[in-house]
């Protein structure tokens, strides 16, 4: 009986997580987007114009929270967050415009209102190519529309990277952000409730 109860709890937790709709609204391209909360996806108009990398995140119910091209961040009303009227990456106005995977949004574990925005600069930038930065978005700011935390805007993490970046769930209630350097070395930064690891694995 105890074994059955344990499996029931695990199943319910998995179903609860699986029912979350964090990826229900996609934003991309020239002011384009798709809302998958309807039976037939609904086309939406966004504030973003990007050629390549972009990311968006919704809440557990599927409502859009914000989106980014890696250099700027728009709230759910398609307006730039106040802390993002200039690039969140401190090297030019469009440092991620042609990065294949130049933007990534990662929730901060155990902090439901906090999200990291990772920005990866494009290879066309010469000495500034392949640089990884992060900024912190707090959804409690700007009357619940979210804003960049000033003290955690455009924080440098790494350099000498390719244009590839992704995130995967860890086995210790953490999330791993994965990047690759130009020598084909995979680097993994751990994110937990305390923040981002100072050095990659």
C-alpha positions in Angstrom: 0.0 0.0 0.0 2.8 2.4 0.9 4.5 1.6 -2.5 1.3 2.4 -4.4 0.8 5.7 -2.4 4.4 6.7 -3.3 3.9 6.1 -7.0 0.6 8.0 -6.9 2.3 11.0 -5.4 5.1 10.9 -8.0 2.5 10.6 -10.8 0.6 13.6 -9.5 3.8 15.7 -9.3 4.8 14.7 -12.8 1.3 15.5 -14.1 1.3 18.9 -12.3 4.7 19.7 -13.9 3.6 18.3 -17.3 0.5 20.5 -17.1 2.4 23.7 -16.8 2.3 25.8 -20.0 5.7 27.7 -19.9 6.2 27.5 -23.7 2.6 28.2 -24.9 3.5 31.6 -26.6 6.3 31.8 -29.1 7.8 35.1 -30.3 10.2 35.3 -33.2 11.2 37.0 -36.5 9.9 40.4 -37.5 7.2 41.2 -34.9 5.8 37.7 -35.2 4.5 35.2 -32.7 2.2 32.3 -32.2 -0.1 31.7 -29.2 -0.7 27.9 -28.7 -3.4 28.5 -26.0 -6.1 28.1 -28.7 -7.1 25.0 -30.6 -5.7 26.5 -33.7 -2.6 28.6 -32.9 -3.3 32.3 -32.9 -1.0 34.7 -34.7 0.1 37.6 -32.6 2.1 40.8 -33.2 5.1 41.4 -30.9 7.5 44.3 -30.4 10.6 42.3 -31.4 12.4 42.2 -34.8 15.2 39.6 -34.8 16.9 37.6 -37.5 18.0 34.6 -35.3 18.1 33.8 -31.6 15.1 34.6 -29.4 13.3 33.3 -26.4 9.9 33.7 -24.6 8.4 32.4 -21.4 4.8 32.0 -20.2 3.5 31.4 -16.7 2.1 28.0 -15.5 -1.3 28.9 -17.1 0.2 29.6 -20.5 0.0 33.4 -20.4 2.9 35.3 -21.9 5.3 36.8 -19.3 8.1 38.3 -21.5 10.4 37.6 -24.4 13.8 38.6 -25.6 16.3 38.7 -28.5 19.2 38.5 -26.1 19.8 42.3 -26.2 16.5 43.7 -25.2 13.5 42.4 -23.2 9.8 43.0 -23.9 7.0 42.5 -21.4 3.7 40.9 -22.0 2.2 44.2 -23.3 4.9 44.1 -26.0 6.7 47.2 -24.5 10.4 47.2 -23.7 11.1 46.7 -20.0 12.4 50.0 -18.6 15.8 48.5 -17.8 16.0 47.2 -21.4 15.6 50.4 -23.4 19.3 50.1 -24.2 21.0 46.7 -24.8 21.3 44.5 -21.7 24.7 43.4 -23.1 27.3 46.1 -22.6 28.9 45.8 -26.1 26.8 47.6 -28.8 23.2 47.9 -29.7 22.5 44.5 -31.3 25.3 42.1 -30.1 23.0 39.0 -30.4 21.2 39.9 -33.7 22.8 37.1 -35.8 23.7 34.5 -33.1 22.0 31.2 -33.8 21.0 30.7 -30.2 21.7 34.1 -28.8 18.9 34.2 -26.1 17.8 31.9 -23.4 15.4 32.3 -20.5 15.9 30.1 -17.4 13.7 30.3 -14.3 15.5 30.6 -11.0 14.7 27.5 -8.9 12.5 28.1 -5.9 12.0 31.8 -6.9 8.9 31.9 -9.0 9.2 35.6 -9.9 12.8 35.5 -11.0 14.3 34.6 -14.4 17.7 34.7 -15.9 18.1 35.9 -19.4 21.3 34.6 -21.0 22.8 36.5 -24.0 25.4 35.0 -26.4 27.1 37.4 -28.8 27.5 36.6 -32.5 30.7 35.5 -34.2 30.7 38.5 -36.5 31.7 40.8 -33.6 35.4 40.0 -33.8 37.0 40.4 -30.4 33.6 40.5 -28.7 32.4 37.3 -30.4 31.2 34.3 -28.4 30.8 36.2 -25.1 28.2 34.9 -22.6 26.3 37.4 -20.3 23.3 37.1 -18.0 20.7 39.5 -16.7 18.1 38.9 -14.0 14.4 39.7 -14.6 12.2 40.2 -11.5 8.5 39.9 -12.4 7.5 41.8 -9.3 9.0 45.0 -10.7 7.2 47.6 -12.9 3.8 46.9 -11.4 4.0 43.2 -12.2 5.1 43.6 -15.8 8.7 42.7 -14.9 12.0 44.5 -15.3 15.7 44.0 -15.3 17.4 44.0 -11.8 19.8 46.9 -12.2 22.6 45.3 -10.2 22.4 42.1 -12.3 22.3 43.5 -15.8 24.8 42.4 -18.5 27.0 40.3 -16.1 29.9 38.7 -18.0 30.3 34.9 -17.6 32.5 33.5 -20.4 34.1 34.1 -23.8 35.6 32.1 -26.7 32.2 30.3 -27.3 30.4 29.2 -30.4 26.8 30.4 -31.1 25.2 27.4 -29.4 23.4 27.5 -26.0 20.7 25.5 -24.3 19.4 24.5 -20.9 18.5 21.1 -19.3 17.0 20.1 -15.9 19.5 18.7 -13.4 19.0 16.0 -10.8 19.5 18.1 -7.7 16.6 20.7 -8.3 19.0 22.7 -10.5 19.1 23.7 -14.1 22.2 23.4 -16.3 23.0 26.1 -19.0 25.2 24.5 -21.7 27.5 26.3 -24.0 30.4 25.1 -26.2 33.8 26.7 -26.7 35.6 26.9 -30.0 37.7 23.9 -29.0 34.6 21.7 -28.8 34.6 21.7 -25.0 31.1 21.6 -23.5 30.7 23.8 -20.5 27.8 23.5 -18.1 26.8 26.3 -15.6 24.6 25.1 -12.7 21.7 27.3 -11.6 20.0 26.6 -8.3 18.1 28.7 -5.7 21.4 30.4 -4.8 22.2 31.6 -8.3 24.6 30.7 -11.1 27.8 28.7 -10.4 30.9 30.9 -10.7 32.7 28.4 -12.9 31.4 25.8 -15.4 31.8 22.1 -15.2 
